[in-house]
Amino acid sequence: MKKFSKLLVVTAITGSILFTSSIASAASFKDLKEDYWAQHEIEYLVDQQIIKGYPDGTFLPGKTITKAQAAVMLVRALNLNTKNIKVTFKDVPKTHSSYKEIAAVVEAGIFPPSKEFKPNEPMTRELMAEVLVNAFKLEGAGTKEFKDVPKTSKSYKAISILAENDITTGSADGTFKPKAKVTRDQFSVFMARALNPDFLPNQYNIPMNVNPVIKLFDYVSKNPLGIPSLLDLKGNIDLSNLSKAIKEIELVELKEVARLNGVTEFSVTLNASLNDVEQDFLKEGENKLYFLVSKKGYMDFKITSIGKTPHLKEDDSIVTSKEAVELVSGANKAYWYVVSGGEGPRNLENFMVGDLEYRYMGETLDSEEKLLNYLGKWYSPEQTAKLFKDLGFITHNGKLAQPNADGGSLLNWEKATAKIVKSTTTSKVFEVKVPIADFDEYEINKVELHFVTGEGWRVHNVAQ
């Protein structure tokens, strides 16, 4: 634990909680400014001893990376074996400085086998995609498309999978530029994203060294004038008055507690010793505060709100396989509950409409509103509407009714297993393996989940 004097109060109250982590010291290169767009990824790879730069202290970020240099980085990143390798090349003698690394990546199936490796040939974006997909065993549905990458291209699948894993986003005009050469800084960024999800270009994964809640602590001693640059506060917290009320702050715990619509929430537990100054934000002793952090730009995050109660209730980024199975299992039970007619008193008299015999629903589901609200707890609005239509519900004499139907399912969803095959912040697809009753047989389903604003994750589609 760390104690902060009154002079540090504003920083403490606004979230300086680096006591749980430390910022890694990374080598600095003469040709990289502190605000360089790929600085954090390059420093991360330096810390991991994957890159070292040049003897003169430069990194040369805009220089094209060669196949040999990429091979060396991959061997270091994956800790590949470089001993007793029998792969040979016409243009890479065993005396070549990078022979072992080149041979290792080819033997590992990362680069395609060939008689010539062409070590000084520049890496292209399409080769980069193939290499990273092979190296990190990335999986995907292969459905992400770019204007300039036809499905007939040999690199189509690798490029698509790389994009589905958020390692590349392509260009703003919808192209990928597969033949373009890859620079040293670009390859470093792609590598960092493949190695550490904190660097993925989405709105949630916040690397520790750019988290504004953590950076505040470092700014107190090194750059106090820079503290306002970390804040984009909304609300009426009088930090000046609050600082007068505080003698000392002891920070106890920091943890991420929720994510929603591009904002991450952290909880901070602290102990406060207070002066007799009128304020109603902190109490003497233990307090728990909640900080919202929002992404403002690439690797640029700001604290946007501070509160005494949680701001968020849902998480629209992370869905584990277990949670996916629980959601689909619950949706399956809800489906059959609806098909069975619900519960409670009902009119037992059946009636005919055309060639179909209908029965009334039980009291728990005897109106369209009740039924849609019930299904909406498990299914997306689109899927809820589809189920309502497909099951043929009608309103008769003021009560909801459905065609007579019996049935059930032999699928044991509660014992299902799942693995994710596609993921965005609003849609996820799981491949779900479901046991069939007590038989030694399984059914494989693709389950698509959608995030419903204000509600959370819902089942959108289930297909074999």
N, C-alpha and C positions, 0 to 999 in steps of 0.2 A: 504494500500500500504506500501511497505517497500523500503527504500533506502539503497543502498550498496556502500560502499567506494571503492576506487580504489583497495584496497587489495583483494576485493571480485570479481573483474571484470571477471576473467577467469571463475569462477563458475557461475556468472550471465549470461555471454555470452553463456555458454554451457548448461544453462537451469535450474538454481536453482530457482524454482518457487513454493515453499511450502507455499507461502503466502495465497494461496487459500484453503489450507487444513492443517490438523494437523495430526501428527502420534499419534495414540492412545497409551496410556501407558498400557502395559499389565503386568500381574504378571510374574515374572521370577521364573523358577523352578531350583533347584540346579542340577538336573540331565539332563538339556537341555542346550546344547551349542548354541551360537548365530547362528551358521550355520547348526543347526539340520534340517533335511529334512522337517519335519512337523512343524517347529517352528511357522511360520506365521499363519497356520490354528489353532494351539493350542492357540496362543495368541488371535486370533480373538474370539474363543469360550470362553476364559476367560473374554474378554471384554464384551461379550454378557451375561455373568454370567450363562453360560451353563455348564462349568466345573470349578472345584476349586482345584483339586489336593489333596494331602494328608497333614495331619497336620504337618508333618516334613519338608514340603517345597519341596517335590518331586512330580513328575508326574508319574513316572514309565511307560514311553511310550511303552516299549516292553512287558509289562504285558498283558495277555489276558483279554479282557473286558467281563464281565458277562452280562447275559440278564437283570439282575436287574439294573446294572450300565447304560446300554444302555437305559432302560426305563426311568430312572431319567433324562438323558440328553435330551431325546425326549420330555418329559413333559416340561422341562425348555425352550427348543427351540420353541415349539409350543404353550406354555402357555396354556396347557390343564387343564380343570377343574378337580380337585381332591376331590371335595366335593359331598356328598350324592351318592356315587357309591355303587352299590349293588353286584358287581362281587365278587365271593369268590373262593378260591383255597384250595385244601387239604394241600398243602405244603407252603402256604404263609398266616400265621395268620394275623389278623388285627393289631397285635402288632408289626409286622415286620417293620423295619425302612423304607422300600421302598414299603410297601403295597399299599399306595395311588397311587403312580406313576405306579406301575405294573398294578393295577386295571384300572387306567385311560387309559393306552395304549391299553389294551385289549378291554375295552368298546369302544374306538375310532376306533377299527378295525385295529389297526396298527400291533399288534401281534395276531395270531390266537387264538380263544377261546379254552380253555381246562380246565380240572379239576385240572391239575397240571401245574404250570408255570416253575418250576425248575429254581429259581432265580440265583443260583450260577453256572448254566451251561454256558460254554463258548459260545459266539456268533460265528457262522460259517459265512463264506462269503455268502453262499446261503441264510441263514436266514437274514443276513444284507441287502441283495438285496431286499428281500420281504418286510422287515420292512421299508426301506427307500422309496420304491415305494409307499407303503400304506400311510406312514406318510406325504409325500410331494405331493401325488396325481400325480405322474409322469406318463406321457403318451408316447406311442411310438408304432411303427408298429410291434415290436417283431421280427425283422429280423436280428439283430446282433447275430452272432453265435460264440461259442467257442468250441474247439475240445473236451473238456471233459464235455460239457453240452448238452446231447442229447435232441431233441425236446420232447421226452417222459418224461423228468424230470419235476416234479411239479414246480421247480423253474426256468425253462427255460425262461418263459415270463418275470418274474421280473428281472432276470439277464440281459436279452436282452435289456429291457427298461432302466435299469440303465446305460448300456453301451451306448445306443443311446442318452442318456442325458449327455454324457461325464463325468459322475460321477465316472465311473470306466473305465479303459482301458484294464484290464486283464494283463496277463503276456506276455513277449516278444515272447514266444513260441506259442502263440495263445490259451493258456488255461486260465481258470478262477479259478480253484482250489476251487470248491464250498464247499468242506468239511473242508477246512483249517480254523483254528481259527483266529479270528480278534483281533489284539492288540489295545491297547488304542490309540496309535498315528494313526493307520490306520483308526479306526472308527472316530476319530476327523477330519481327512482329508475328509472322505466321507461326514460327517455331514456339514463341512464348505462349501464343494462344493454344497451340496443340498440347503443350506441357502443363499449362496452368489455366484453369477456367476463369481465374480472376481477370485475365486479360481479354476475354471474349468481348467483342464490340456490342454488348447489349447494355441495358440501363441498370443492371443490378450488381453484377460482380465487381466489387470495388476493391482494387488492390490496396493493401494496408498503407503503402507509401503515398497514396493520393486521397485517402479517406479524410475528409475535412474534419471529422470529429477527432481523429488521431493527429492530424497535422497541427491542430491548434496548440497541442502541448509543445511541439517542437518550436512553433512560432513564438511562444512566450519568452523563451530564452534567446532565440536567434533572430526573430523577425517580428516583433510585436506589432509594428505598423502594418504588417500584412494580414493580421487577423480579420479585418473587415472583408478581405477578399474571399474568405471562406464562408461568409454568411450571406444568406438571402432570406432573412427572417420575415415572417408574416405574423402579425399579432401585436399585442399591446404590452409586452413584457418590458418593464422599466429596468434595464440592466444597471443603469447608473445608481438608482435607488437601492437596488438589490445588493450591489457591491458594498454600500454603506452598512447594510444589515449583517454582513457576514464577517466573522472573525477568522474562521478557518474552514477549509473544506477537505474532507478525506474521501477519496474515491475508492469504492469497494469492488464494483463489478461493471463490466461492459459486455453486452452481447446483442447480436442481431436477433430481432424477434418477429419481424414480419416484412412482407414485400407486397406492394399493390400499385398497379398502374404507373410503373416507372419510379416509384419511391421506395426507399429502404428505411426501415425503422430500427433504431437501436435503443435499448433500455440501459440506463445508467443508474446504479445504486451508489449513493454517497451519504456521508455523515456530515452534518453542518453544525458549526458552533456560531451562534448569532448574537449580534448586538441588539439593543432595544430600539430598533427602527421599524416604523410601521410598514409592513408589507405582508402579502398573503400568499406568496408563491412558495417559500420554503418554511419548514418547521424545524425546531431544534431537534437534533438527533438524525435519525436515518430518513432519507428521502429517496424516492425513485422518480427519475425524469425520463421522458421519451423524446428522442431526437429524430426528425425526419431528414433524410439525405436524398437529394434529387440530382439527377444527372443533367448538366447544363450544356455539355459538349464532350468531345472525345477526351477521356481521362480528366474531365472537369466536373467536380461534384461540389454541391453547396448544402449547408444546413439551412433548411427552409422553415422549420417550425420546432418549437420546444414546448412540451406539455407535461402535466402531472399525471395524465391518463393516456392510455394507448390511442394513437390516431387510427391505426389500421387493425383490421380483423381477419383479413384474408391474405393469401400468398398466391400470386399468379405467375410465379416463376418455377418453383420446385414442386414436382409431383413424383414421389417415389413409386417404385413398382408395387410395393405393398399398398400404398394409398390408392393406386389405380385399380388394383384388384378389389379393394374394399368398396370403391365407388361403383364399379361395374356389378359387383355382387349385390349391393344395395339396390341398384337400378333394376336388376333382374327380379329381385323379390318384389319391388314396387310394380313391375309389369304384371306379374302373376297375381298380385293382390288386386290390381285393377281388373284383370280378366276374370277373376273369381267373383267380382261384383262388389268388393268392399265389405264393410261390416255394418251392423245395426239394423233397425227395423226397415222394412221395405214392402212395397205392394207386391204380393206374390202372384198376382194375376198377370200372365203373359199375354202378349197381343201380337197381331200380325200387321206388317206393313209390306205390301207387295207379297213376294214369296218368302220373306224372312220373318222368323219368329223372334220377338224381342222380349227381354226381361228387364225389370227395373233394377237400378243400382241400390246398394245399401245406403243407409243414412250418411255414412262417412264420405260417400262419393256421389250423392244424388243430384248434384248440379254441375254444370260445365265449369263454373268457377272453382268448386271444390276439387274436381278432378284435375284441372290444369294446374292448380296450386300444388297438389300432391305430386304429380309427375314432375313438376318444375323443381322439386327438391333434388332430383336425380338427373334429369335430362335437360339439355339445352332447349331454349324456346322453340327452335326450328324442329328438333326431334320430338318435343312434346306435342306440337301441332300436327306433325306427321302421324304420331301414334294415335292421336284423337281421331284423325281422319281414317287411318287404316283399320282401326278397330270398329269403325262404323257407328259411333255414338250419335244418338238423336235425343231431343227433348220432347217428351210426350206427356200431356196433361200436367205440365209444369215440373216434371221430374226427368232426370237423365236415365236413359235406357241404352242397352247394347244388344246386338244379336246374341242369341243363345250360343254359348261356347263353353266347351270343357277342354281340359288339357293341363299340361304341366311340362316340365323340362327335366331331362335326365342329366343335364349338365350340372356338375358340382362346382359352382363358381367360387365357393368359399375355400376350395383347395386349389384354386388356379394359381399359376405363376405368370409373371409378365416381364417383358423387357422392352425398353423404349426403342423405337426405330426412327422417329422423327420428332423434332421438338422446336417450337417457337414460344414466345412469351404468351401467346393466346391460343395455341393449338398444339396438341401432342397426340402422337399415335403410338400405341403399345401393341405388341404381338403377345396375345394372351393364350396360354395353353391350359385348356379346361378338361379335367377328368370327366368321363362319362359314367355316371352312377358308380357302381363298384367294379365295373369292368376294367380290364387293363388296357383301356383305350382312351384316346384324347381327341379333342377337337381344337383346332387352331383358329383363333379369331383375330382380326385386326380391329382394335377399339380406338376410336378417335374421341378425344376429349376437347372441349372448348371451354375457354374461360368466359363466364357470364359476369359482366360488370355488376358489382354490388352483391353478388351471390357466391361466386367461387367457381370451381371446376365442375362441369357437368358432362354426362355422356352424350355425345353428338351422333355417333354412328357405331354400329357393330356389324362387321361383315366377315364371312368366312373366306 
